Amino acid sequence: MSAVARYIKELLQQGQHHFTTEDAVQFLGGDRKPVARALKRLILKGELASPQRSFYVVVPPEYRALGCLPAEQFVPQLMEKVGEIYHVGLLSAAQLHGAAHHRPQRFQVMVGRPRSSIECGKICVDFYVRKNLERVTTVAMNTPRGHMRVSSPEATAFELVGYAKHVGGLDNVATVLSDLAESIDAARLVEEASRAPMAWSQRLGFLLELVDAGEVASSLSTYVQQHAKRVAPLDASLPRTGTERSEYWRIAINTDVEADS
């Protein structure tokens, strides 16, 4: 057994599946180049994967067909290694909160600054930038390798509206909200509104009402009526002029939205 293989075996005995090139070099001593070559050989054998340069995951036999660990089993550790705040968001968060109408094909993560997408075997991770990320309410969820930060159901609802073009458009947002509404706490939704752009509250209230989640939506109505200074287009990518309006939500209804049944 090679020195690198022994190092990985020792990691596994400690319950660890993640390490960097620097971790291995520091443990083994010696030159970086032969360690890197040994790691590359293990990648070719399918025993390791490298979601990001110099960051490795050990791939157990049950995940060899994927060519990588599932995203939730390495993204938190990668973010910790690079020292960045994050949370799982959008469709990935909605699914974790029980809104599994459409299983997302890519793992969606919110970060504070731009990051390139990850393609690791069959696993795909997309990163989306949100300002003031540290203010967003998150919950901790357990994974087989530790725990991860996930946007709360309320924060997830706001982000789905705010990043509609990245989750299949407003029709899909409405579909997901129809499932997610059961997990949303009305009081917490209003609290979360202060951490999001005003237009997100206007759109979210309108869409929740559209999918017959009026009780949850009503919690936002006072907030919108007190704070919304402008009429917001329902679809931010389309003009707002010459369209029907919802005075209640201060929304220009510039597109038709239909949730899947």
C-alpha positions in Angstrom: 0.0 0.0 0.0 1.4 3.4 -1.0 1.9 6.2 1.5 -1.0 8.2 0.0 -3.3 5.1 0.2 -2.4 4.7 3.9 -3.1 8.3 4.5 -6.5 8.0 3.0 -7.2 4.8 4.9 -6.4 6.6 8.1 -8.7 9.5 7.2 -11.6 7.1 6.6 -10.9 5.4 10.0 -11.4 8.9 11.5 -14.7 9.4 9.6 -13.3 11.9 7.2 -13.9 11.9 3.4 -12.3 15.3 2.4 -8.8 16.7 2.3 -6.6 19.0 0.3 -3.3 18.5 -1.4 -1.7 20.5 1.4 -3.3 18.3 4.0 -1.7 15.2 2.4 1.7 16.8 1.9 1.8 18.0 5.5 0.9 14.6 6.8 3.2 12.7 4.6 6.1 15.1 4.4 8.3 15.4 1.3 7.7 16.9 -2.1 4.3 18.0 -3.3 4.7 16.7 -6.9 4.8 12.9 -6.1 1.9 13.3 -3.8 -0.1 15.1 -6.5 0.8 12.3 -9.0 -0.4 9.6 -6.6 -3.7 11.4 -6.0 -4.2 11.7 -9.8 -3.7 7.9 -10.1 -6.4 7.3 -7.5 -8.7 9.7 -9.4 -8.2 7.7 -12.5 -9.1 4.5 -10.6 -12.3 6.2 -9.4 -11.3 6.0 -5.7 -11.0 9.8 -5.4 -12.7 12.8 -7.1 -11.6 16.4 -7.1 -14.6 18.9 -7.2 -12.1 21.8 -7.1 -8.4 22.1 -7.7 -6.4 20.7 -4.7 -9.6 19.6 -2.9 -10.4 15.9 -2.9 -13.2 13.6 -1.8 -12.9 9.9 -1.1 -15.6 8.1 -3.2 -17.0 5.0 -1.5 -18.0 2.1 -3.8 -21.7 3.0 -3.5 -21.0 6.3 -5.2 -18.5 5.2 -7.9 -21.2 5.3 -10.6 -21.7 9.0 -9.7 -18.0 9.6 -10.0 -18.1 11.8 -6.9 -19.8 12.2 -3.5 -23.3 13.7 -3.6 -23.1 17.5 -3.4 -24.5 17.8 0.1 -21.7 15.5 1.3 -18.8 17.8 0.1 -20.1 21.3 -0.5 -20.2 22.3 3.2 -16.6 20.9 3.7 -15.4 22.8 0.6 -16.9 26.0 1.8 -15.2 25.5 5.2 -11.9 24.9 3.5 -12.1 28.1 1.4 -13.5 30.1 4.3 -16.7 31.3 2.6 -20.2 31.7 4.0 -22.8 29.8 2.1 -26.2 28.2 2.3 -28.0 25.6 0.1 -30.8 27.5 -1.6 -33.4 27.8 -4.3 -34.8 24.5 -5.7 -32.3 22.4 -3.7 -33.5 24.0 -0.4 -37.1 23.8 -1.4 -36.7 20.0 -2.0 -35.1 19.6 1.4 -38.1 21.4 3.0 -40.5 19.0 1.3 -41.4 20.8 -1.9 -40.3 17.9 -4.2 -42.6 18.7 -7.1 -39.6 18.8 -9.4 -36.4 17.2 -8.4 -33.6 19.7 -9.2 -31.0 18.4 -11.6 -28.3 20.7 -10.2 -27.4 21.5 -6.6 -28.0 25.2 -6.0 -25.9 27.1 -3.5 -26.0 30.8 -2.4 -22.6 32.5 -1.8 -21.3 36.0 -1.1 -19.1 36.3 -4.2 -18.9 34.7 -7.7 -17.7 31.1 -7.9 -17.5 28.9 -10.9 -19.9 25.9 -11.2 -18.6 22.5 -10.2 -18.8 19.5 -12.5 -17.6 16.4 -10.6 -18.6 13.1 -12.3 -22.4 13.3 -12.6 -22.7 15.9 -9.8 -23.3 19.5 -10.8 -23.2 22.4 -8.4 -24.2 26.0 -9.3 -23.4 29.0 -7.2 -25.4 32.2 -7.0 -24.4 35.5 -5.4 -26.6 37.2 -2.9 -25.7 40.4 -1.0 -25.7 40.4 2.8 -25.7 36.6 2.8 -25.0 36.5 6.4 -28.3 38.1 7.3 -30.4 35.3 5.6 -32.0 32.9 8.0 -30.7 29.4 7.7 -31.3 26.0 9.4 -28.8 23.2 10.0 -29.5 19.9 8.3 -27.6 16.7 8.9 -25.8 14.8 6.1 -23.9 11.5 6.3 -20.7 13.6 6.4 -21.7 16.3 8.9 -24.2 19.1 8.5 -25.0 21.8 6.0 -26.6 25.3 6.1 -29.9 25.5 4.3 -32.1 28.6 3.8 -35.2 28.5 6.0 -38.5 27.8 4.3 -39.3 31.5 4.5 -35.9 32.6 3.1 -36.2 30.0 0.4 -39.6 31.4 -0.7 -38.1 34.9 -1.1 -35.0 33.6 -3.0 -37.2 31.6 -5.4 -39.0 34.8 -6.4 -35.8 36.8 -6.5 -33.9 34.3 -8.7 -36.9 33.1 -10.8 -34.9 32.9 -14.0 -32.6 30.4 -12.4 -35.3 28.1 -11.2 -37.4 27.7 -14.4 -39.4 30.9 -14.4 -42.4 32.2 -12.5 -44.6 29.2 -13.5 -42.2 26.9 -11.8 -41.8 29.3 -8.8 -45.6 29.2 -8.3 -45.6 25.4 -8.5 -42.9 25.0 -5.9 -44.5 27.6 -3.6 -47.7 25.6 -3.7 -45.8 22.8 -2.0 -43.5 25.0 0.1 -46.3 27.1 1.6 -47.1 24.3 4.1 -43.7 24.7 5.7 -43.8 28.5 5.9 -44.4 30.3 9.2 -46.4 33.5 8.6 -44.7 35.5 11.3 -41.2 34.4 10.2 -42.0 35.3 6.7 -42.6 38.9 7.7 -39.3 38.9 9.6 -37.5 37.6 6.6 -39.0 40.3 4.4 -36.8 42.9 5.9 -33.7 41.0 4.7 -34.9 40.9 1.0 -35.6 43.6 -1.6 -39.0 45.1 -1.4 -40.1 43.9 -4.8 -39.5 40.3 -3.7 -42.2 40.7 -1.0 -44.6 42.2 -3.5 -44.1 39.3 -6.0 -44.1 36.6 -3.3 -47.3 37.8 -1.7 -49.0 37.9 -5.1 -47.8 34.4 -6.0 -48.7 32.9 -2.7 -52.2 34.2 -3.1 -52.3 32.8 -6.6 -51.6 29.3 -5.4 -54.3 29.5 -2.7 -51.9 30.1 0.2 -53.7 33.2 1.1 -53.3 32.8 4.9 -49.6 32.8 4.5 -49.7 35.6 2.0 -51.8 37.8 4.2 -49.0 38.1 6.7 -47.0 40.0 4.1 -49.8 42.4 3.0 -49.4 44.9 5.8 -45.7 45.0 5.3 -46.1 45.6 1.6 -48.7 48.3 2.0 -46.6 50.1 4.6 -43.2 49.9 2.8 -43.8 49.4 -1.0 -43.2 52.8 -2.6 -43.3 51.7 -6.2 -45.3 49.3 -8.3 -43.1 46.3 -9.1 -43.4 44.2 -12.3 -44.4 40.6 -11.7 -41.8 39.6 -14.2 -38.8 41.8 -13.7 -37.5 41.1 -17.2 -40.6 42.5 -18.9 -42.0 46.1 -19.2 -44.5 47.1 -16.6 -46.5 49.7 -18.7 -49.9 49.0 -20.1 -50.6 46.1 -17.9 -53.2 45.1 -15.3 -52.3 46.0 -11.7 -52.9 44.5 -8.3 -53.2 47.5 -6.0 -53.2 45.2 -3.0 -49.7 43.9 -3.8 -48.6 46.9 -5.8 -47.7 44.6 -8.7 -47.9 45.2 -12.4 -49.2 41.9 -13.8 -47.2 41.9 -16.9 -47.3 38.1 -17.5 -49.6 35.2 -16.9 -48.5 32.7 -14.2 -49.8 29.2 -14.0 -48.7 26.6 -11.5 -48.6 23.0 -12.4 -51.3 20.9 -10.7 
